[in-house]
């Protein structure tokens, strides 16, 4: 029988890649989409199916993680084999400006979804998108046993969602797992996130459309991987016979300065001529270094990354150069990478 999956945050970077992966595996995919007066499904363009098409396998439903009643009704209607909770307010710096909203949508919404699963009476497996930001100030390397020390409202909210998922697994025998994912990027990353901000600026500076790139802390060290590989890991967690929590990471360390340097070098530019500091982009409490140890995922899931930061930078810069060329030539824009 055809498996079905329900994805919150399907219009985001991870949600769109996950939807593609599941459709390729023959799933019927359902996604939660917030109502907007403008289209917000650009990342799904390559897999979008007209609602009038017979036999389609992708279905989008209006709803919100703040609306528990709608979640219950959708879960009863869909009766999914798998649920992936990827929806969140996911920008760490913005979480300092909107801490209560972040706490609700990123934290409490997880338990709202877990309760909706119980109330709907569906027997499903659920994946909770946890984050390396939960480790915060705890020194690297970080793995499944590393203590949490979040340094942002976003990290705090993710810790709440993590423990809610653990509790429901133990209290109600739900197949509920936490994927503790370290930074993972792609050409579909939002333009306000530092990696995409950098690669987009490189494309524009090379084209003579931008003079400067303003950034905050260049010394922060991160473990950057490739988003399409990470969603494969999400799926593998729900195929494992036992519900457990896993770290997904590359176990490599690069600073923001390294990422910037690699991006500008890819187009033969000297980054120091174009990058300036702006304290507005710094966090009130910084996370110095996040470097993950994915040994458990490799051993038990057979998952390991193949794309590391230098290659990732090239993929993203090339994609932004192409995107800019398409915009300037008037060609139809589609983010396929």
C-alpha positions in Angstrom: 0.0 0.0 0.0 1.1 3.6 -0.7 2.5 5.3 2.4 1.4 8.8 3.3 3.2 11.6 5.1 2.2 14.9 6.6 4.8 17.7 6.6 4.5 20.9 8.6 6.8 23.6 7.1 6.6 22.0 3.7 7.2 25.4 1.9 10.6 25.8 3.7 14.0 24.6 2.6 13.8 21.2 4.4 10.1 20.7 3.7 10.5 21.1 0.0 13.5 18.7 -0.2 11.7 16.2 2.0 8.6 16.4 -0.1 10.6 15.6 -3.2 12.4 12.7 -1.5 9.1 11.2 -0.3 7.4 11.6 -3.7 10.3 9.9 -5.3 9.8 7.0 -2.9 6.1 6.7 -3.9 4.6 8.4 -0.9 1.4 10.4 -0.9 2.5 13.7 0.6 0.4 16.2 2.5 1.7 19.6 3.5 0.6 22.3 5.9 0.6 25.8 4.3 -0.2 29.1 6.1 -2.8 31.2 4.3 -1.3 34.2 2.6 -2.5 36.9 0.2 0.5 36.0 -2.0 1.9 32.7 -3.2 4.4 31.2 -0.8 5.1 27.9 -2.5 8.0 28.9 -4.7 10.2 26.1 -3.3 7.6 23.5 -4.4 7.4 24.7 -8.0 9.3 21.7 -9.4 6.9 19.2 -7.7 3.6 21.2 -7.6 0.6 19.4 -8.9 -2.6 21.1 -9.9 -5.5 20.3 -7.5 -7.6 19.4 -10.5 -5.2 16.7 -11.7 -6.5 13.2 -11.2 -4.2 10.7 -9.4 -2.0 13.4 -7.9 0.2 12.6 -4.9 0.9 16.0 -3.4 -1.8 17.8 -1.4 -1.4 21.2 0.3 -3.7 22.1 3.2 -4.2 25.5 4.8 -3.5 25.6 8.5 -1.3 26.8 11.2 0.7 25.3 14.1 -1.1 27.6 16.4 -4.5 26.0 15.5 -4.8 22.7 17.3 -8.4 22.0 16.1 -7.3 22.2 12.4 -4.4 19.9 13.1 -6.7 17.3 14.7 -9.1 17.5 11.8 -6.3 17.2 9.2 -4.7 14.3 11.0 -8.0 12.4 11.1 -8.6 13.1 7.4 -5.2 12.2 6.2 -4.4 9.4 8.7 -0.7 9.6 7.8 1.9 6.9 8.3 4.5 9.5 9.1 4.5 13.1 10.4 7.4 15.5 10.0 7.2 18.6 12.2 9.5 21.0 10.3 7.4 24.2 10.9 8.9 26.9 13.1 10.1 30.4 13.4 13.6 29.3 12.6 15.7 32.5 12.4 17.9 32.6 15.6 18.6 36.4 15.5 14.9 37.2 14.9 14.0 35.0 17.9 15.5 37.7 20.2 13.1 40.3 18.6 10.1 37.9 18.8 10.7 35.7 21.7 7.1 34.9 22.7 6.0 34.2 19.1 9.1 32.0 18.7 8.3 30.1 21.9 4.8 29.4 20.7 5.4 28.4 17.1 8.8 26.7 17.7 8.2 25.2 21.1 4.6 24.9 22.3 3.4 24.0 18.8 5.4 20.8 19.0 3.3 19.6 22.0 0.2 20.9 20.3 0.9 18.6 17.4 1.7 15.7 19.7 -1.6 16.2 21.4 -3.4 16.5 18.1 -2.0 13.1 17.1 -3.4 11.6 20.4 -6.7 13.4 20.0 -7.1 12.3 16.4 -6.5 8.7 17.4 -4.1 8.1 14.5 -1.2 5.6 14.9 1.7 7.4 13.2 5.4 8.0 13.5 6.5 11.5 14.2 9.7 13.3 13.5 10.5 16.5 15.5 13.0 18.9 14.0 15.4 19.6 16.8 18.4 21.8 16.5 22.1 22.1 17.3 21.2 25.5 18.8 20.0 23.6 21.8 23.6 22.9 22.7 24.5 26.6 22.7 27.4 27.3 25.0 28.3 23.7 25.7 31.7 23.1 24.1 32.0 20.9 21.0 32.0 18.2 19.8 28.3 17.7 20.5 26.4 14.4 20.3 23.2 12.9 21.6 24.5 12.8 25.2 25.8 16.4 25.3 24.0 18.7 27.8 21.9 21.5 26.5 22.8 25.1 27.2 20.7 27.2 24.7 21.7 30.8 24.1 18.6 32.2 22.3 14.8 32.1 22.6 14.9 29.9 19.5 17.3 27.4 21.2 15.1 27.5 24.4 12.0 26.8 22.4 13.7 23.8 20.6 14.7 22.4 24.0 11.1 22.5 25.1 10.0 20.7 21.9 12.8 18.1 22.3 11.7 17.2 25.8 8.0 17.2 24.9 8.8 14.7 22.1 10.8 12.5 24.5 8.0 12.7 27.1 5.3 11.6 24.7 7.4 8.8 23.4 7.8 7.5 27.0 4.3 8.3 28.3 2.1 7.3 25.4 4.4 4.8 23.5 4.4 7.1 20.5 7.0 6.4 17.8 8.4 9.9 18.2 12.0 10.9 17.4 14.2 14.0 17.6 16.5 14.8 14.7 19.2 17.1 16.2 20.4 18.6 13.0 23.4 20.9 12.7 23.4 23.7 10.2 22.4 22.5 6.7 22.2 24.8 3.8 21.3 24.9 0.1 20.3 27.3 -2.7 16.8 27.2 -1.2 18.0 28.7 2.1 16.1 31.9 3.0 17.9 35.1 1.9 18.1 36.5 5.5 20.2 33.5 6.8 23.9 34.3 6.8 25.0 31.6 4.3 22.5 32.6 1.7 23.0 36.3 2.4 26.7 35.8 1.6 26.3 33.8 -1.6 23.6 36.1 -2.9 25.8 39.1 -2.2 28.7 37.5 -4.0 26.6 37.0 -7.1 25.4 40.6 -7.0 28.8 42.1 -6.3 30.3 40.2 -9.2 27.6 41.5 -11.4 28.2 45.1 -10.3 24.8 45.4 -8.6 26.0 45.6 -5.0 29.0 47.3 -3.4 29.1 46.0 0.2 28.1 43.1 2.4 27.4 43.9 6.0 27.7 41.0 8.5 27.9 40.5 12.3 30.1 38.0 14.1 32.6 36.5 11.7 34.3 34.3 14.3 31.3 32.0 15.0 32.2 28.4 14.1 29.6 26.1 12.5 29.2 22.6 11.1 27.6 23.2 7.7 26.1 20.4 5.6 23.9 20.0 2.6 20.1 20.1 3.2 19.1 17.4 0.6 21.4 14.9 2.4 19.9 15.8 5.8 16.3 15.2 4.8 17.4 11.7 3.8 18.5 11.3 7.4 15.1 12.4 8.7 13.4 9.7 6.7 15.8 7.0 7.8 15.0 7.9 11.5 11.4 6.9 10.9 12.3 3.7 9.1 14.4 2.5 12.1 12.6 -0.2 14.1 13.1 1.7 17.4 12.3 5.3 18.1 15.5 7.1 19.0 17.1 10.5 18.8 20.0 11.2 16.4 22.5 13.9 15.6 23.0 14.7 11.9 26.2 16.7 11.2 29.4 16.7 9.1 31.8 16.8 12.1 33.7 19.6 10.4 34.3 23.2 11.6 34.4 26.4 9.6 33.9 30.0 10.8 31.6 32.5 9.1 34.8 34.2 7.9 35.9 30.9 6.3 32.5 30.7 4.5 32.8 34.3 3.3 36.3 33.8 2.1 35.4 30.6 0.2 32.4 32.3 -1.4 34.4 35.3 -2.7 37.3 33.1 -3.8 35.0 31.1 -6.0 34.5 34.1 -8.2 38.1 35.4 -7.8 37.3 38.3 -5.5 39.0 39.4 -2.3 36.4 39.4 0.4 38.1 42.0 2.6 37.3 44.7 -0.1 33.6 44.1 0.2 32.7 42.9 3.7 32.0 45.3 6.6 30.9 44.8 10.2 27.5 45.8 11.4 26.7 45.2 15.1 23.0 45.0 14.4 23.5 41.5 13.1 25.1 40.2 16.3 23.2 38.2 18.8 22.8 39.4 22.4 24.2 36.1 23.5 26.4 34.3 21.0 27.0 30.6 20.3 30.7 30.3 19.7 31.0 26.8 18.1 28.7 24.0 17.0 30.4 20.9 15.7 28.4 17.7 15.6 29.4 14.0 16.0 27.1 11.9 13.8 28.6 8.6 14.7 25.3 7.1 16.0 23.5 8.0 12.8 26.3 6.4 10.7 26.3 3.2 12.8 22.5 2.7 13.2 21.0 4.4 10.1 23.8 4.1 7.6 23.7 7.8 7.1 26.7 10.0 6.5 27.3 13.2 4.6 29.2 13.5 1.3 29.0 17.3 0.7 31.1 19.5 3.0 31.4 23.2 3.4 33.8 24.0 0.5 31.6 22.2 -2.0 28.5 23.5 -0.4 29.7 27.1 -0.9 30.3 26.5 -4.6 26.9 24.9 -5.1 25.2 27.9 -3.5 27.3 30.6 -5.2 26.8 29.0 -8.6 23.0 28.7 -8.0 22.8 32.4 -7.0 24.7 33.5 -10.0 22.3 31.5 -12.2 19.3 32.9 -10.4 20.5 36.4 -10.9 21.2 35.7 -14.6 17.7 34.4 -15.0 16.2 37.4 -13.3 18.1 39.8 -15.5 17.3 38.0 -18.7 13.6 37.7 -17.8 13.7 33.9 -17.8 11.3 32.0 -15.5 12.9 31.5 -12.1 12.8 28.1 -10.5 14.9 27.0 -7.6 15.7 23.4 -8.6 19.1 22.8 -7.0 
